[in-house]
Amino acid sequence: MADTPGFSQLDFLELGVEQLSTCFREFRELAEGCKFRGCTHLHEPNCKVRQAVDDGTIAAGRYEHYVQFYEEMKDKKRRY
Ligand SMILES: [Zn+2]
């Protein structure tokens, strides 16, 4: 968790999935260019965040973190 300063994993889990991408500041600006509002940046076509990961604007490690948190949050929601 060394590269997510300012909040713990627990904080993330208390947020909604919709808020997750706003915690990744570099995602937020890019997300405005995504084709779909509420884009999860996982499987949507024309996703600017994934494009940025592909071209190196966003570090692949950051994106992996994002996906990891997203999956964990989804798991939690399903369980309760
Ligand atoms: Zn997106």
PDB file of the backbone (N, CA, C, O) and the ligand in Angstrom, with CONECT records:
HET     ZN  A 101       1
ATOM      1  N   MET A   1       0.830  -1.199   0.000  1.00  0.00           N
ATOM      2  CA  MET A   1       0.000   0.000   0.000  1.00  0.00           C
ATOM      3  C   MET A   1       0.869   1.255   0.000  1.00  0.00           C
ATOM      4  O   MET A   1       0.371   2.360   0.215  1.00  0.00           O
ATOM      5  N   ALA A   2       2.144   1.084  -0.238  1.00  0.00           N
ATOM      6  CA  ALA A   2       3.073   2.200  -0.080  1.00  0.00           C
ATOM      7  C   ALA A   2       2.755   3.359  -1.011  1.00  0.00           C
ATOM      8  O   ALA A   2       3.013   4.514  -0.671  1.00  0.00           O
ATOM      9  N   ASP A   3       2.201   3.067  -2.173  1.00  0.00           N
ATOM     10  CA  ASP A   3       1.973   4.165  -3.121  1.00  0.00           C
ATOM     11  C   ASP A   3       0.537   4.688  -3.116  1.00  0.00           C
ATOM     12  O   ASP A   3       0.108   5.304  -4.092  1.00  0.00           O
ATOM     13  N   THR A   4      -0.197   4.460  -2.061  1.00  0.00           N
ATOM     14  CA  THR A   4      -1.503   5.096  -1.929  1.00  0.00           C
ATOM     15  C   THR A   4      -1.537   5.905  -0.635  1.00  0.00           C
ATOM     16  O   THR A   4      -2.255   5.546   0.298  1.00  0.00           O
ATOM     17  N   PRO A   5      -0.780   6.974  -0.571  1.00  0.00           N
ATOM     18  CA  PRO A   5      -0.715   7.762   0.661  1.00  0.00           C
ATOM     19  C   PRO A   5      -2.030   8.475   0.933  1.00  0.00           C
ATOM     20  O   PRO A   5      -2.767   8.806   0.004  1.00  0.00           O
ATOM     21  N   GLY A   6      -2.318   8.706   2.182  1.00  0.00           N
ATOM     22  CA  GLY A   6      -3.477   9.538   2.510  1.00  0.00           C
ATOM     23  C   GLY A   6      -4.717   8.768   2.865  1.00  0.00           C
ATOM     24  O   GLY A   6      -5.619   9.310   3.503  1.00  0.00           O
ATOM     25  N   PHE A   7      -4.785   7.536   2.474  1.00  0.00           N
ATOM     26  CA  PHE A   7      -5.941   6.756   2.891  1.00  0.00           C
ATOM     27  C   PHE A   7      -5.569   5.291   2.976  1.00  0.00           C
ATOM     28  O   PHE A   7      -4.697   4.817   2.247  1.00  0.00           O
ATOM     29  N   SER A   8      -6.211   4.600   3.839  1.00  0.00           N
ATOM     30  CA  SER A   8      -5.931   3.185   4.023  1.00  0.00           C
ATOM     31  C   SER A   8      -6.871   2.365   3.160  1.00  0.00           C
ATOM     32  O   SER A   8      -7.809   2.886   2.556  1.00  0.00           O
ATOM     33  N   GLN A   9      -6.606   1.112   3.120  1.00  0.00           N
ATOM     34  CA  GLN A   9      -7.460   0.205   2.369  1.00  0.00           C
ATOM     35  C   GLN A   9      -8.887   0.231   2.909  1.00  0.00           C
ATOM     36  O   GLN A   9      -9.856   0.144   2.155  1.00  0.00           O
ATOM     37  N   LEU A  10      -8.993   0.351   4.228  1.00  0.00           N
ATOM     38  CA  LEU A  10     -10.317   0.391   4.856  1.00  0.00           C
ATOM     39  C   LEU A  10     -11.140   1.572   4.374  1.00  0.00           C
ATOM     40  O   LEU A  10     -12.337   1.448   4.118  1.00  0.00           O
ATOM     41  N   ASP A  11     -10.489   2.712   4.254  1.00  0.00           N
ATOM     42  CA  ASP A  11     -11.194   3.899   3.764  1.00  0.00           C
ATOM     43  C   ASP A  11     -11.801   3.628   2.401  1.00  0.00           C
ATOM     44  O   ASP A  11     -12.927   4.031   2.107  1.00  0.00           O
ATOM     45  N   PHE A  12     -11.042   2.949   1.592  1.00  0.00           N
ATOM     46  CA  PHE A  12     -11.523   2.638   0.256  1.00  0.00           C
ATOM     47  C   PHE A  12     -12.791   1.799   0.304  1.00  0.00           C
ATOM     48  O   PHE A  12     -13.747   2.026  -0.438  1.00  0.00           O
ATOM     49  N   LEU A  13     -12.765   0.835   1.193  1.00  0.00           N
ATOM     50  CA  LEU A  13     -13.879  -0.096   1.230  1.00  0.00           C
ATOM     51  C   LEU A  13     -15.157   0.574   1.723  1.00  0.00           C
ATOM     52  O   LEU A  13     -16.257   0.075   1.486  1.00  0.00           O
ATOM     53  N   GLU A  14     -15.009   1.698   2.407  1.00  0.00           N
ATOM     54  CA  GLU A  14     -16.194   2.407   2.861  1.00  0.00           C
ATOM     55  C   GLU A  14     -16.756   3.332   1.805  1.00  0.00           C
ATOM     56  O   GLU A  14     -17.883   3.814   1.922  1.00  0.00           O
ATOM     57  N   LEU A  15     -15.982   3.574   0.793  1.00  0.00           N
ATOM     58  CA  LEU A  15     -16.458   4.404  -0.304  1.00  0.00           C
ATOM     59  C   LEU A  15     -17.290   3.572  -1.265  1.00  0.00           C
ATOM     60  O   LEU A  15     -17.202   2.344  -1.283  1.00  0.00           O
ATOM     61  N   GLY A  16     -18.076   4.240  -2.041  1.00  0.00           N
ATOM     62  CA  GLY A  16     -18.774   3.543  -3.104  1.00  0.00           C
ATOM     63  C   GLY A  16     -17.842   3.326  -4.272  1.00  0.00           C
ATOM     64  O   GLY A  16     -16.806   3.980  -4.390  1.00  0.00           O
ATOM     65  N   VAL A  17     -18.211   2.421  -5.118  1.00  0.00           N
ATOM     66  CA  VAL A  17     -17.418   2.146  -6.304  1.00  0.00           C
ATOM     67  C   VAL A  17     -17.286   3.409  -7.158  1.00  0.00           C
ATOM     68  O   VAL A  17     -16.256   3.643  -7.790  1.00  0.00           O
ATOM     69  N   GLU A  18     -18.342   4.212  -7.164  1.00  0.00           N
ATOM     70  CA  GLU A  18     -18.352   5.432  -7.969  1.00  0.00           C
ATOM     71  C   GLU A  18     -17.299   6.425  -7.489  1.00  0.00           C
ATOM     72  O   GLU A  18     -16.765   7.209  -8.273  1.00  0.00           O
ATOM     73  N   GLN A  19     -17.007   6.381  -6.183  1.00  0.00           N
ATOM     74  CA  GLN A  19     -16.035   7.327  -5.644  1.00  0.00           C
ATOM     75  C   GLN A  19     -14.602   6.847  -5.824  1.00  0.00           C
ATOM     76  O   GLN A  19     -13.653   7.620  -5.687  1.00  0.00           O
ATOM     77  N   LEU A  20     -14.460   5.588  -6.125  1.00  0.00           N
ATOM     78  CA  LEU A  20     -13.114   5.019  -6.185  1.00  0.00           C
ATOM     79  C   LEU A  20     -12.239   5.767  -7.187  1.00  0.00           C
ATOM     80  O   LEU A  20     -11.108   6.138  -6.872  1.00  0.00           O
ATOM     81  N   SER A  21     -12.749   5.984  -8.362  1.00  0.00           N
ATOM     82  CA  SER A  21     -11.906   6.603  -9.386  1.00  0.00           C
ATOM     83  C   SER A  21     -11.571   8.044  -9.028  1.00  0.00           C
ATOM     84  O   SER A  21     -10.549   8.569  -9.471  1.00  0.00           O
ATOM     85  N   THR A  22     -12.420   8.690  -8.232  1.00  0.00           N
ATOM     86  CA  THR A  22     -12.099  10.065  -7.851  1.00  0.00           C
ATOM     87  C   THR A  22     -10.946  10.103  -6.851  1.00  0.00           C
ATOM     88  O   THR A  22     -10.317  11.147  -6.676  1.00  0.00           O
ATOM     89  N   CYS A  23     -10.664   8.990  -6.202  1.00  0.00           N
ATOM     90  CA  CYS A  23      -9.527   8.919  -5.287  1.00  0.00           C
ATOM     91  C   CYS A  23      -8.218   8.797  -6.046  1.00  0.00           C
ATOM     92  O   CYS A  23      -7.154   9.140  -5.532  1.00  0.00           O
ATOM     93  N   PHE A  24      -8.306   8.316  -7.243  1.00  0.00           N
ATOM     94  CA  PHE A  24      -7.129   8.244  -8.092  1.00  0.00           C
ATOM     95  C   PHE A  24      -7.147   9.505  -8.944  1.00  0.00           C
ATOM     96  O   PHE A  24      -7.743   9.542 -10.020  1.00  0.00           O
ATOM     97  N   ARG A  25      -6.489  10.525  -8.443  1.00  0.00           N
ATOM     98  CA  ARG A  25      -6.641  11.847  -9.055  1.00  0.00           C
ATOM     99  C   ARG A  25      -6.304  11.872 -10.530  1.00  0.00           C
ATOM    100  O   ARG A  25      -6.970  12.541 -11.320  1.00  0.00           O
ATOM    101  N   GLU A  26      -5.266  11.138 -10.897  1.00  0.00           N
ATOM    102  CA  GLU A  26      -4.880  11.179 -12.308  1.00  0.00           C
ATOM    103  C   GLU A  26      -5.933  10.508 -13.183  1.00  0.00           C
ATOM    104  O   GLU A  26      -5.974  10.727 -14.393  1.00  0.00           O
ATOM    105  N   PHE A  27      -6.782   9.691 -12.568  1.00  0.00           N
ATOM    106  CA  PHE A  27      -7.867   9.060 -13.328  1.00  0.00           C
ATOM    107  C   PHE A  27      -9.006  10.045 -13.559  1.00  0.00           C
ATOM    108  O   PHE A  27      -9.675  10.026 -14.592  1.00  0.00           O
ATOM    109  N   ARG A  28      -9.201  10.900 -12.573  1.00  0.00           N
ATOM    110  CA  ARG A  28     -10.407  11.731 -12.571  1.00  0.00           C
ATOM    111  C   ARG A  28     -10.494  12.629 -13.804  1.00  0.00           C
ATOM    112  O   ARG A  28     -11.535  12.712 -14.456  1.00  0.00           O
ATOM    113  N   GLU A  29      -9.397  13.291 -14.107  1.00  0.00           N
ATOM    114  CA  GLU A  29      -9.401  14.181 -15.267  1.00  0.00           C
ATOM    115  C   GLU A  29      -9.622  13.402 -16.545  1.00  0.00           C
ATOM    116  O   GLU A  29     -10.383  13.809 -17.423  1.00  0.00           O
ATOM    117  N   LEU A  30      -8.939  12.271 -16.628  1.00  0.00           N
ATOM    118  CA  LEU A  30      -9.055  11.455 -17.828  1.00  0.00           C
ATOM    119  C   LEU A  30     -10.462  10.905 -17.982  1.00  0.00           C
ATOM    120  O   LEU A  30     -10.974  10.766 -19.092  1.00  0.00           O
ATOM    121  N   ALA A  31     -11.078  10.593 -16.843  1.00  0.00           N
ATOM    122  CA  ALA A  31     -12.400   9.970 -16.876  1.00  0.00           C
ATOM    123  C   ALA A  31     -13.431  10.868 -17.550  1.00  0.00           C
ATOM    124  O   ALA A  31     -14.437  10.387 -18.073  1.00  0.00           O
ATOM    125  N   GLU A  32     -13.177  12.164 -17.535  1.00  0.00           N
ATOM    126  CA  GLU A  32     -14.108  13.071 -18.200  1.00  0.00           C
ATOM    127  C   GLU A  32     -14.140  12.823 -19.702  1.00  0.00           C
ATOM    128  O   GLU A  32     -15.116  13.148 -20.377  1.00  0.00           O
ATOM    129  N   GLY A  33     -13.071  12.249 -20.208  1.00  0.00           N
ATOM    130  CA  GLY A  33     -13.018  11.959 -21.633  1.00  0.00           C
ATOM    131  C   GLY A  33     -13.532  10.578 -21.995  1.00  0.00           C
ATOM    132  O   GLY A  33     -13.612  10.231 -23.174  1.00  0.00           O
ATOM    133  N   CYS A  34     -13.882   9.783 -20.984  1.00  0.00           N
ATOM    134  CA  CYS A  34     -14.401   8.450 -21.250  1.00  0.00           C
ATOM    135  C   CYS A  34     -15.734   8.539 -21.970  1.00  0.00           C
ATOM    136  O   CYS A  34     -16.506   9.479 -21.780  1.00  0.00           O
ATOM    137  N   LYS A  35     -15.979   7.565 -22.779  1.00  0.00           N
ATOM    138  CA  LYS A  35     -17.209   7.577 -23.567  1.00  0.00           C
ATOM    139  C   LYS A  35     -18.435   7.498 -22.661  1.00  0.00           C
ATOM    140  O   LYS A  35     -19.434   8.173 -22.907  1.00  0.00           O
ATOM    141  N   PHE A  36     -18.363   6.690 -21.631  1.00  0.00           N
ATOM    142  CA  PHE A  36     -19.529   6.475 -20.779  1.00  0.00           C
ATOM    143  C   PHE A  36     -19.384   7.189 -19.451  1.00  0.00           C
ATOM    144  O   PHE A  36     -18.331   7.135 -18.816  1.00  0.00           O
ATOM    145  N   ARG A  37     -20.441   7.853 -19.040  1.00  0.00           N
ATOM    146  CA  ARG A  37     -20.495   8.435 -17.714  1.00  0.00           C
ATOM    147  C   ARG A  37     -20.530   7.286 -16.716  1.00  0.00           C
ATOM    148  O   ARG A  37     -21.244   6.306 -16.923  1.00  0.00           O
ATOM    149  N   GLY A  38     -19.772   7.399 -15.647  1.00  0.00           N
ATOM    150  CA  GLY A  38     -19.742   6.304 -14.691  1.00  0.00           C
ATOM    151  C   GLY A  38     -18.919   5.128 -15.190  1.00  0.00           C
ATOM    152  O   GLY A  38     -19.079   3.996 -14.733  1.00  0.00           O
ATOM    153  N   CYS A  39     -18.048   5.414 -16.123  1.00  0.00           N
ATOM    154  CA  CYS A  39     -17.138   4.395 -16.658  1.00  0.00           C
ATOM    155  C   CYS A  39     -16.330   3.787 -15.511  1.00  0.00           C
ATOM    156  O   CYS A  39     -15.800   4.506 -14.665  1.00  0.00           O
ATOM    157  N   THR A  40     -16.244   2.477 -15.493  1.00  0.00           N
ATOM    158  CA  THR A  40     -15.458   1.823 -14.441  1.00  0.00           C
ATOM    159  C   THR A  40     -13.998   1.656 -14.866  1.00  0.00           C
ATOM    160  O   THR A  40     -13.155   1.256 -14.062  1.00  0.00           O
ATOM    161  N   HIS A  41     -13.708   1.957 -16.108  1.00  0.00           N
ATOM    162  CA  HIS A  41     -12.351   1.862 -16.667  1.00  0.00           C
ATOM    163  C   HIS A  41     -11.848   0.423 -16.664  1.00  0.00           C
ATOM    164  O   HIS A  41     -10.644   0.175 -16.604  1.00  0.00           O
ATOM    165  N   LEU A  42     -12.758  -0.495 -16.727  1.00  0.00           N
ATOM    166  CA  LEU A  42     -12.346  -1.898 -16.757  1.00  0.00           C
ATOM    167  C   LEU A  42     -12.546  -2.493 -18.142  1.00  0.00           C
ATOM    168  O   LEU A  42     -11.606  -2.991 -18.761  1.00  0.00           O
ATOM    169  N   HIS A  43     -13.787  -2.434 -18.619  1.00  0.00           N
ATOM    170  CA  HIS A  43     -14.077  -3.120 -19.881  1.00  0.00           C
ATOM    171  C   HIS A  43     -14.732  -2.224 -20.921  1.00  0.00           C
ATOM    172  O   HIS A  43     -14.995  -2.657 -22.043  1.00  0.00           O
ATOM    173  N   GLU A  44     -14.997  -0.968 -20.548  1.00  0.00           N
ATOM    174  CA  GLU A  44     -15.722  -0.100 -21.462  1.00  0.00           C
ATOM    175  C   GLU A  44     -14.889   0.245 -22.694  1.00  0.00           C
ATOM    176  O   GLU A  44     -13.678   0.449 -22.601  1.00  0.00           O
ATOM    177  N   PRO A  45     -15.548   0.308 -23.843  1.00  0.00           N
ATOM    178  CA  PRO A  45     -14.823   0.764 -25.032  1.00  0.00           C
ATOM    179  C   PRO A  45     -14.532   2.254 -24.939  1.00  0.00           C
ATOM    180  O   PRO A  45     -15.234   2.986 -24.241  1.00  0.00           O
ATOM    181  N   ASN A  46     -13.501   2.703 -25.638  1.00  0.00           N
ATOM    182  CA  ASN A  46     -13.119   4.114 -25.671  1.00  0.00           C
ATOM    183  C   ASN A  46     -12.885   4.695 -24.280  1.00  0.00           C
ATOM    184  O   ASN A  46     -13.257   5.834 -24.001  1.00  0.00           O
ATOM    185  N   CYS A  47     -12.275   3.912 -23.426  1.00  0.00           N
ATOM    186  CA  CYS A  47     -11.969   4.386 -22.076  1.00  0.00           C
ATOM    187  C   CYS A  47     -10.622   5.114 -22.088  1.00  0.00           C
ATOM    188  O   CYS A  47      -9.594   4.550 -22.462  1.00  0.00           O
ATOM    189  N   LYS A  48     -10.659   6.378 -21.668  1.00  0.00           N
ATOM    190  CA  LYS A  48      -9.435   7.200 -21.705  1.00  0.00           C
ATOM    191  C   LYS A  48      -8.421   6.750 -20.660  1.00  0.00           C
ATOM    192  O   LYS A  48      -7.213   6.888 -20.848  1.00  0.00           O
ATOM    193  N   VAL A  49      -8.926   6.216 -19.568  1.00  0.00           N
ATOM    194  CA  VAL A  49      -8.006   5.770 -18.524  1.00  0.00           C
ATOM    195  C   VAL A  49      -7.188   4.585 -19.021  1.00  0.00           C
ATOM    196  O   VAL A  49      -5.969   4.542 -18.849  1.00  0.00           O
ATOM    197  N   ARG A  50      -7.863   3.637 -19.630  1.00  0.00           N
ATOM    198  CA  ARG A  50      -7.127   2.472 -20.134  1.00  0.00           C
ATOM    199  C   ARG A  50      -6.188   2.876 -21.255  1.00  0.00           C
ATOM    200  O   ARG A  50      -5.093   2.330 -21.390  1.00  0.00           O
ATOM    201  N   GLN A  51      -6.623   3.834 -22.055  1.00  0.00           N
ATOM    202  CA  GLN A  51      -5.730   4.344 -23.101  1.00  0.00           C
ATOM    203  C   GLN A  51      -4.469   4.936 -22.484  1.00  0.00           C
ATOM    204  O   GLN A  51      -3.359   4.729 -22.975  1.00  0.00           O
ATOM    205  N   ALA A  52      -4.664   5.677 -21.393  1.00  0.00           N
ATOM    206  CA  ALA A  52      -3.524   6.311 -20.725  1.00  0.00           C
ATOM    207  C   ALA A  52      -2.583   5.271 -20.118  1.00  0.00           C
ATOM    208  O   ALA A  52      -1.367   5.459 -20.082  1.00  0.00           O
ATOM    209  N   VAL A  53      -3.165   4.176 -19.643  1.00  0.00           N
ATOM    210  CA  VAL A  53      -2.317   3.097 -19.116  1.00  0.00           C
ATOM    211  C   VAL A  53      -1.509   2.493 -20.262  1.00  0.00           C
ATOM    212  O   VAL A  53      -0.317   2.215 -20.132  1.00  0.00           O
ATOM    213  N   ASP A  54      -2.190   2.300 -21.381  1.00  0.00           N
ATOM    214  CA  ASP A  54      -1.514   1.720 -22.545  1.00  0.00           C
ATOM    215  C   ASP A  54      -0.355   2.586 -23.019  1.00  0.00           C
ATOM    216  O   ASP A  54       0.711   2.076 -23.366  1.00  0.00           O
ATOM    217  N   ASP A  55      -0.571   3.905 -23.033  1.00  0.00           N
ATOM    218  CA  ASP A  55       0.506   4.752 -23.565  1.00  0.00           C
ATOM    219  C   ASP A  55       1.467   5.239 -22.479  1.00  0.00           C
ATOM    220  O   ASP A  55       2.382   6.014 -22.758  1.00  0.00           O
ATOM    221  N   GLY A  56       1.257   4.783 -21.238  1.00  0.00           N
ATOM    222  CA  GLY A  56       2.227   5.066 -20.188  1.00  0.00           C
ATOM    223  C   GLY A  56       1.969   6.341 -19.397  1.00  0.00           C
ATOM    224  O   GLY A  56       2.746   6.671 -18.501  1.00  0.00           O
ATOM    225  N   THR A  57       0.892   7.070 -19.706  1.00  0.00           N
ATOM    226  CA  THR A  57       0.561   8.285 -18.948  1.00  0.00           C
ATOM    227  C   THR A  57       0.231   7.930 -17.502  1.00  0.00           C
ATOM    228  O   THR A  57       0.609   8.640 -16.570  1.00  0.00           O
ATOM    229  N   ILE A  58      -0.480   6.822 -17.334  1.00  0.00           N
ATOM    230  CA  ILE A  58      -0.757   6.303 -15.996  1.00  0.00           C
ATOM    231  C   ILE A  58       0.096   5.057 -15.802  1.00  0.00           C
ATOM    232  O   ILE A  58       0.154   4.190 -16.674  1.00  0.00           O
ATOM    233  N   ALA A  59       0.753   4.976 -14.657  1.00  0.00           N
ATOM    234  CA  ALA A  59       1.590   3.812 -14.375  1.00  0.00           C
ATOM    235  C   ALA A  59       0.715   2.563 -14.282  1.00  0.00           C
ATOM    236  O   ALA A  59      -0.347   2.575 -13.660  1.00  0.00           O
ATOM    237  N   ALA A  60       1.173   1.511 -14.899  1.00  0.00           N
ATOM    238  CA  ALA A  60       0.409   0.263 -14.895  1.00  0.00           C
ATOM    239  C   ALA A  60       0.137  -0.203 -13.464  1.00  0.00           C
ATOM    240  O   ALA A  60      -0.912  -0.785 -13.187  1.00  0.00           O
ATOM    241  N   GLY A  61       1.074   0.050 -12.566  1.00  0.00           N
ATOM    242  CA  GLY A  61       0.913  -0.358 -11.174  1.00  0.00           C
ATOM    243  C   GLY A  61      -0.259   0.351 -10.503  1.00  0.00           C
ATOM    244  O   GLY A  61      -0.980  -0.245  -9.702  1.00  0.00           O
ATOM    245  N   ARG A  62      -0.443   1.619 -10.835  1.00  0.00           N
ATOM    246  CA  ARG A  62      -1.567   2.377 -10.286  1.00  0.00           C
ATOM    247  C   ARG A  62      -2.882   1.797 -10.776  1.00  0.00           C
ATOM    248  O   ARG A  62      -3.839   1.636 -10.017  1.00  0.00           O
ATOM    249  N   TYR A  63      -2.901   1.496 -12.028  1.00  0.00           N
ATOM    250  CA  TYR A  63      -4.125   0.934 -12.599  1.00  0.00           C
ATOM    251  C   TYR A  63      -4.435  -0.418 -11.976  1.00  0.00           C
ATOM    252  O   TYR A  63      -5.591  -0.727 -11.687  1.00  0.00           O
ATOM    253  N   GLU A  64      -3.405  -1.216 -11.773  1.00  0.00           N
ATOM    254  CA  GLU A  64      -3.615  -2.519 -11.142  1.00  0.00           C
ATOM    255  C   GLU A  64      -4.188  -2.360  -9.736  1.00  0.00           C
ATOM    256  O   GLU A  64      -5.049  -3.132  -9.313  1.00  0.00           O
ATOM    257  N   HIS A  65      -3.701  -1.349  -9.021  1.00  0.00           N
ATOM    258  CA  HIS A  65      -4.247  -1.049  -7.710  1.00  0.00           C
ATOM    259  C   HIS A  65      -5.731  -0.735  -7.804  1.00  0.00           C
ATOM    260  O   HIS A  65      -6.554  -1.239  -7.039  1.00  0.00           O
ATOM    261  N   TYR A  66      -6.031   0.097  -8.748  1.00  0.00           N
ATOM    262  CA  TYR A  66      -7.420   0.499  -8.953  1.00  0.00           C
ATOM    263  C   TYR A  66      -8.301  -0.724  -9.200  1.00  0.00           C
ATOM    264  O   TYR A  66      -9.354  -0.874  -8.580  1.00  0.00           O
ATOM    265  N   VAL A  67      -7.868  -1.584 -10.098  1.00  0.00           N
ATOM    266  CA  VAL A  67      -8.642  -2.786 -10.414  1.00  0.00           C
ATOM    267  C   VAL A  67      -8.801  -3.658  -9.184  1.00  0.00           C
ATOM    268  O   VAL A  67      -9.867  -4.218  -8.927  1.00  0.00           O
ATOM    269  N   GLN A  68      -7.725  -3.760  -8.435  1.00  0.00           N
ATOM    270  CA  GLN A  68      -7.737  -4.576  -7.218  1.00  0.00           C
ATOM    271  C   GLN A  68      -8.753  -4.037  -6.211  1.00  0.00           C
ATOM    272  O   GLN A  68      -9.539  -4.798  -5.647  1.00  0.00           O
ATOM    273  N   PHE A  69      -8.733  -2.733  -5.991  1.00  0.00           N
ATOM    274  CA  PHE A  69      -9.700  -2.130  -5.070  1.00  0.00           C
ATOM    275  C   PHE A  69     -11.122  -2.314  -5.583  1.00  0.00           C
ATOM    276  O   PHE A  69     -12.048  -2.611  -4.829  1.00  0.00           O
ATOM    277  N   TYR A  70     -11.256  -2.130  -6.860  1.00  0.00           N
ATOM    278  CA  TYR A  70     -12.585  -2.249  -7.451  1.00  0.00           C
ATOM    279  C   TYR A  70     -13.153  -3.646  -7.209  1.00  0.00           C
ATOM    280  O   TYR A  70     -14.309  -3.807  -6.818  1.00  0.00           O
ATOM    281  N   GLU A  71     -12.317  -4.640  -7.451  1.00  0.00           N
ATOM    282  CA  GLU A  71     -12.773  -6.020  -7.264  1.00  0.00           C
ATOM    283  C   GLU A  71     -13.115  -6.283  -5.803  1.00  0.00           C
ATOM    284  O   GLU A  71     -14.110  -6.941  -5.501  1.00  0.00           O
ATOM    285  N   GLU A  72     -12.295  -5.772  -4.909  1.00  0.00           N
ATOM    286  CA  GLU A  72     -12.556  -5.973  -3.485  1.00  0.00           C
ATOM    287  C   GLU A  72     -13.870  -5.329  -3.075  1.00  0.00           C
ATOM    288  O   GLU A  72     -14.636  -5.904  -2.302  1.00  0.00           O
ATOM    289  N   MET A  73     -14.124  -4.154  -3.584  1.00  0.00           N
ATOM    290  CA  MET A  73     -15.356  -3.453  -3.234  1.00  0.00           C
ATOM    291  C   MET A  73     -16.572  -4.192  -3.772  1.00  0.00           C
ATOM    292  O   MET A  73     -17.612  -4.276  -3.118  1.00  0.00           O
ATOM    293  N   LYS A  74     -16.418  -4.713  -4.954  1.00  0.00           N
ATOM    294  CA  LYS A  74     -17.524  -5.468  -5.535  1.00  0.00           C
ATOM    295  C   LYS A  74     -17.812  -6.711  -4.703  1.00  0.00           C
ATOM    296  O   LYS A  74     -18.967  -7.047  -4.445  1.00  0.00           O
ATOM    297  N   ASP A  75     -16.753  -7.380  -4.292  1.00  0.00           N
ATOM    298  CA  ASP A  75     -16.905  -8.568  -3.452  1.00  0.00           C
ATOM    299  C   ASP A  75     -17.655  -8.228  -2.181  1.00  0.00           C
ATOM    300  O   ASP A  75     -18.569  -8.942  -1.769  1.00  0.00           O
ATOM    301  N   LYS A  76     -17.255  -7.131  -1.569  1.00  0.00           N
ATOM    302  CA  LYS A  76     -17.874  -6.729  -0.314  1.00  0.00           C
ATOM    303  C   LYS A  76     -19.358  -6.458  -0.504  1.00  0.00           C
ATOM    304  O   LYS A  76     -20.183  -6.882   0.306  1.00  0.00           O
ATOM    305  N   LYS A  77     -19.687  -5.766  -1.551  1.00  0.00           N
ATOM    306  CA  LYS A  77     -21.089  -5.430  -1.800  1.00  0.00           C
ATOM    307  C   LYS A  77     -21.922  -6.686  -2.024  1.00  0.00           C
ATOM    308  O   LYS A  77     -23.074  -6.769  -1.598  1.00  0.00           O
ATOM    309  N   ARG A  78     -21.332  -7.642  -2.688  1.00  0.00           N
ATOM    310  CA  ARG A  78     -22.075  -8.849  -2.982  1.00  0.00           C
ATOM    311  C   ARG A  78     -22.354  -9.642  -1.698  1.00  0.00           C
ATOM    312  O   ARG A  78     -23.393 -10.288  -1.553  1.00  0.00           O
ATOM    313  N   ARG A  79     -21.418  -9.571  -0.800  1.00  0.00           N
ATOM    314  CA  ARG A  79     -21.486 -10.397   0.391  1.00  0.00           C
ATOM    315  C   ARG A  79     -22.519  -9.866   1.395  1.00  0.00           C
ATOM    316  O   ARG A  79     -23.161 -10.643   2.103  1.00  0.00           O
ATOM    317  N   TYR A  80     -22.673  -8.540   1.450  1.00  0.00           N
ATOM    318  CA  TYR A  80     -23.555  -7.998   2.475  1.00  0.00           C
ATOM    319  C   TYR A  80     -24.870  -7.494   1.891  1.00  0.00           C
ATOM    320  O   TYR A  80     -25.726  -7.005   2.628  1.00  0.00           O
TER     321      TYR A  80
HETATM  322 ZN    ZN A 101     -12.993   4.924 -18.362  1.00  0.00          ZN2+
END
